[in-house]
Amino acid sequence: MSWLASLIPMDHYGHYISWHFIQVSVANLVIIVLMVVTFIAALLLPFPGRARRRGNK
Amino acid sequence: MSTEIDRQWTTRLRKRLTGKLPPEKLLPDTQPAYVASWIYVFGVTTLAAMGVVIGTGCILSLRGPQWWHESGVGHFVNSLHLWSVEIFFFAMIVHLWGKYFMAAWRGGRALTWMTGVVTFVVSIVTGLTGYVSQTNFDSQWISTQAKDGINATGGGAFFNVLNLGQMLMWHIVLLPIGAVLLTALHVLMVRVKGVVPPFEDTPKTVKAEVAQ
């Protein structure tokens, strides 16, 4: 499992992105992007059995 | 004609509760067709993650506030605790976005919305008290940063993030009780009022109310 740990070095300072007064760590930005992607996917992806349920309504 | 039994507070309370929330509404067999969408799964995902958070937190509390630093099992349970919290907040944020864009306070659901908002705030404070209770350098760093912010509000006189005992008690007793009670109220309100429908399925009377 050591190769997995070596992917993300934990003994260095974190990476940050700065833009004007906004400063965000890359880790937090990745989480925010993943949440947005999940939100959009939840709206667009078809839910299993949705058509059948709508038909039974 | 009302009898002596009808006037008892237990009878009145039972009638009121079963009137507002009959068993078939509390534990329904089916949901409306519009609930068959991925955007509706994040509330229950948050609930499931909360269950894991509480379960792993109970295991961590068995042997005191530091043992997990020196034990393989401790590391594992601590990691489960951390990652279930990550999923909890992740799912709760997506749930919040979904409900915000659905205007989920429609149709007399204001209390459902507000209990969700307060639960979110209580969860953030629970997360903060957890971070400052880790008993490591990370918690020292976070608490010394947080104390400046909290002192600037005047709250530091009552809520001292440098006091491990106080933070741990808040984290494992007071705030979880608050979060669980609020979540229970939130879920009960969802059961009483029903899951908010999408705009196209909203009854005309509610649409008119929103337009005002």
Interface residues (C-beta under 8 A of the other chain):
Chain A: I31 L34 M35 T38 F39 A41 A42 L43 L45 F47 G49 R50 R53 R54 N56 K57
Chain B: A33 A36 S37 W38 I39 V41 F42 E86 F90 I93 V94 W97 G98
